[in-house]
Amino acid sequence: MAGDAEPCALGSVSGDRDVQLSKALSYVLRHGALKLGLPLGADGFVPLRALLQLPQFRGFSEEDVQRVVDSNQKQRFALQSGDPGTGPLIRANQGHSLQVPELELFPLETPQALPPVLVHGTFWKHWPSILLKGLSCQGRTHIHLAPGLPGDPAVISGIRPNCEVAVFINGALALADGIPFFRSANGVVLTPGNVKGLLPPKYFKEALQLRPTRRALPLSGNEEPGCPSDPEPSPGARKPVQQ
């Protein structure tokens, strides 16, 4: 599970300013608020005006932030009115490594409450470890699951569009074993896993290679994990010359 990028040089003329702003907001609101001296509410909200006073956000306005929040397809952020003394408040809807005890999460307490599909997207370099040990929070408070594969209409956030492996989770079995699940404000299904912060392989229903071609992956057996299959050569392709 890859983490968020560190704040970039926001005054740079290169790159897209909204993308830069979105990445910086993700880092500060999910991971860096306390380290940067921002007052963090138990619900994850911080005063927007205090955030914009940080050097990383020099040159950006409240209007810029509002535009990024409104246009973010994954609905990563939420804005709300604060009292006159603090002004508007902003938070990340999920993905925190910071402890946010009152983050707006809806408990999913029965199998019927869970989406029919629960899937975690990852990359080949992580697959051997995941297959052996299970999914990990990786320093965050939750493991992120989506209600479908990248590109599915029901998927707003929770899975990267360029992930290479999809792991399907048996949520009903995990619930029966006492592992809790929640839904975030932007539709991501979250679980803290077991007491070790893991969702062990016993809860994997199936795994699917997404790139370069789609195929089912074994969850046990003799096949070496972490080695994507190449697409079949076309009928007219030339065979490589033996040296």
Salt bridges, closest charged atoms under 4 A:
ASP4 OD1 - ARG30 NH1 2.91
ASP4 OD2 - HIS31 NE2 2.70
ASP4 OD2 - ARG140 NH2 3.21
ASP18 OD1 - ARG67 NH2 2.85
GLU62 OE2 - ARG49 NE 3.20
ASP64 OD2 - ARG17 NH2 3.88
ASP64 OD1 - ARG67 NH2 3.15
GLU104 OE1 - ARG91 NH2 2.62
ASP177 OD2 - LYS202 NZ 3.13
GLU223 OE2 - ARG215 NH1 2.88
